[in-house]
Amino acid sequence: MNSVASHHQRVLSGMRTTGELHLGHYHGVLKNWVELQHEYECFFFAADWHALTTHYEDPGVMEKSVWNMIIDWLAAGVNPGSATIFIQSRVPEHAELHLLLSMMTPLGWLERVPTYKDQQEKLKEKDLATYGFLGYPLLQSADILIYKAGLVPVGEDQVAHVELTREVARRFNHLYGKEPGFEERVDAALKKIGRKNSKLYNELRKRYQEQGDAEALKTGQALLESQHNISLGDRERLFGHLEGGGKIILPEPQAMLTKSSKVPGLDGQKMSKSYHNVISLREAPELVEKKLKTMPTDPARVRRTDPGTPEKCPVWEFHLLYSAEDVREWVQDGCQTAGIGCVECKQPVIDAVLKEQQPIRERAAVFEEDMKLVKNIVAEGCEKARDVARATLDDVRQHMGLAYR
């Protein structure tokens, strides 16, 4: 299991900086972030190094994309008072941990990541036969493990990346977790939690390791969580001893499958810049209205008097996302009986999208006019992130024999 319960309150998530954010990003990621920041300790980062794995030939757009994206986050409701916002490349510890993990990660693990060949097929116009592209899943692992994040919000297509991170953490702990004098350090830590708690801990450990009692493991973890008079290092040793291993240096994260709404593009496919079918998060109202009014509809409705089938119309997908039940019923009835035309059908969607975007545009305008504030928010986030990352890296270096003290 190799997971430290206390770290499961920390969430890590990032976005690649490859251009303007659109409604798909808002409904698929940002709305989840806004909810998570009130429940967990959240670290959200602009993944500029990851962007370079596929856009290395176009560095000119990088800085503009980063700042625009962070403004979008702030405008959507990500609160720097509740979450740590930072830029990946401004925390160089990510790169060092990536390098150190690469020394012990089998090449085959990276080659079997499902998205490796899949992305090469989809992006044939780009030269992705690079070390950076092969290694980007391990960089993702470093992103997660450097903060000892316990929860990683992902869609189903990214679960394999979290599983790779778990395997990397497991291998690292197996190779380096048996520190010199581990058993003696465990005994010393048990004395610090008191005779009664120590006895209970040993009973729970025996039940878990000899009988596979999962409840005993949970109870033991909760017992350790309640101990405030021991150091983090001692706590991690006791967690590792409880589970039958050594000290847990890098806890295994868990994938958090996020609530994601299917956001259609203007052509009915998934909204994606690659398909040129997006509505940008802060797009001008007149452009939004024009795009939605010219959306294709059910091809069976050639004339206004022709009945149609909503499920065959891209506009219906927008109604599922934006419209209340009474409006959907009106659409179903009106479309199937030719009681309403396609222009009428689109108007509630236009109104709903514009209403959703208006406060986002207004908040974004405030940040656009005060870039110093935006940069200060990021600078503070980078410093906070570096403090956490440095502590993890110090521990990693020590266990890999690189402390030189």
MOMOUR-V736591 format. One record per helix or strand of 2 or more residues. SS is the DSSP state (A for helix, B for strand). FROM is the first residue (numbers start at 1). TO is the last residue. Records with the same first field share a line. If there is no record, write none. Layout:
SS=FROM-TO / FROM-TO
This chain:
A=5-9 / 23-36 / 48-55 / 59-76 / 88-90 / 93-102 / 107-111 / 114-122 / 131-145 / 156-176 / 182-192 / 195-211 / 214-225 / 232-243 / 273-275 / 285-293 / 310-312 / 314-322 / 325-336 / 342-368 / 371-399
B=10-16 / 41-47 / 83-87 / 151-154 / 254-257
